[in-house]
Amino acid sequence: MLSSSLFLLFLLSATAASTSTDFDFATLTLSSLRLLGDAHLANGTVRLTRDLPVPNSGAGRALYSNPVRFLRQSSSGPSVASFSTFFSFSVTNLNPSSIGGGLAFLLSPDSDSVGSPGGFLGLSSSNGGSGSFVAVEFDTLMDVEFNDINGNHVGVDVGGVVSSRAADLGGIDVDLKTGNLINSWIDYDGGAGTLRVSVSYSNLKPEQPVLSMDLDLSKYVGDYMFVGFSGSTQGSTETHSIEWWSFSSSFGSSDLPPPPTATLMNPTADSVSSSPPALAPSTAATPLKNEKSSPSSSCSNQLCRGGPGAVAGVVTAGAFFLAIFAGAAIWVYWKKVRGVKKSELLAMDVIRMPREFSYRELKSATKCFNVNKIIGHGAFGTVYKGILPSSGDIVAVKRCSHNSQGKEEFLSELSIIGTLRHRNLLRLQGWCHEKGEILLVYDWMPNGSLDKALFESRMPLPWSHRHKILIGVASALAYLHQECENQVIHRDIKTSNIMLDEGFNARLGDFGLARQIEHGKSPDATVAAGTMGYLAPEYILTGRANEKTDVFSYGAVVLEVASGRRPIEKDSAGTGRLRPNSNLVEWVWSLHRDGRLLTAADARLGGEFNEEEMVQMLLIGLACSQPDPMTRPTMRAVIQMLVGEAPVPIVPKTKPSMSFSTSQLILNLQDSVSDYNGMTTISTSISSDLSDNEHITVDDIV
């Protein structure tokens, strides 16, 4: 019975695998991607065009290497697969005045060639050949030859680069050329024959698509098609990056053998890829008419005449051997999937799982941990810039402190961030634990940390960058709080833990203090840890960290980014004393009370910001910094406010007060203070010696 059940389970799983196709960047391997033309991998993203400081004309494609079934033929007619895809992309240009190109999501029968650059977007050839493709283009170049509506639109291309339907992205306040991270959802209903395209800066899918149309794909796709992206430039320095991609189709890619590559090499305009070859008929299944019975068949006939007992024995034995076969098949499949070569892992930036580095490799990368390679100091270690000798990739290597706390931080960070997947989280590439050393290896962030961009850069960080960064951090926190299998509380949100990539996109890092808890479960009490100015008052009092304590810290970051002031400011004379109005949150509350909120805007911006956005940002910071944690918004709500999909809640003119009874407080009144990188980290608790009837207000500790 057990063997039969195992075999049935195997059959069911095999059937399920054949009825749908699902993948994303977290599951792709190097062999699962086909990069053509100028397409390449860089810092965990897929680049469709070349990274050149001089103008260039070129095109590239990145395709899922396995063909996906889109069409099935039957007596009642063809049926088309339904599919959904989500991807995050950015378009940047070192010289904004140069002509662009654009990129497109692509369904193509061809997996081996790239079309022409410029307005052709690498989709089709300039010599007139178009091929049988379907694409959703994101065009940054207005070309009258192709009837483009402008240089900032989305369009649906069927068999050619003249769009069948187009929509202006300016209507939803999305600009493809700002370098901001843009999210897109493309959904096709095969039964209804409708295509919907949604675009947003937010990670929340808009209620209304920017483009919707009726489209019968059965006229344009073959049984099997390749899916992926195409991009191009035309005498420009524009680059096109795919930061994240997931795809799901109702038809499987493995329900029949894939078509031979030769049939996909040179498709014509009048045809699509041929059907995959039919299975060869089994000669054993249809015996020849004049075939004589063999001894084995005679034996089978005798068994059949042997009665129910013999039949049961045959069935039982058959089920047993089938179960063994199924187990062997599962084992072979598991080995095939899991047995990725180590050399492939070394070359694959899209794989989002940390690996183990050797101490020798990291020592060489940092020139024996040379002091000239130091790029930062944290509470539990020093960070070095390194160049991996095996690949030449630039990385950041964190050398953890030689103490128990540093080891705990290492284990916490490795266990938590190693399982997280989000475009606004700093990717942990790997780790090393040799020779008594604990080392963590991260992606290199060329623009450093947010605090350095705010306070140490010679040029002020532009308002557009600040706005984009805060959206990115909010997106990362919404993922940690609400979208992970277990809720993750970061506990150390601050500008020095927010890194900036080459496009000034935020990457939240340093998970040394982070905690995982089950959704809906109350957090355990601990000694409060973090950095003064970012710590929620109730967290200092109770030691219980939850998502609302992270929201408070995020609010402090928002006010810091908007005002250009640190959350706790010391006397500039170097005495170490706090200056008047040293607490940023309190200072902004006082300005709001006096009706002078806009006074908080960073003077270094020189007035070059949108006043409405600035006021909105400051109000969001105050809403997140409410003393009562229950009145603070969720991070998902914050995202909606930042992108204009929801109004900012009414913030009272006077800061509300909040009090706790001492029966709620759990520890003794002792502060352990240590200074890291100019900021004060505190572990605070309140004495249980106080009377249970006494109350302490939040203002007493802020």
Summary of the structure (lengths in Angstrom):
residues: 702
radius of gyration: 29.9
end to end distance: 66.9
largest distance: 107.0
contacts: 2242
relative contact order: 0.09
helix: 30%
strand: 27%
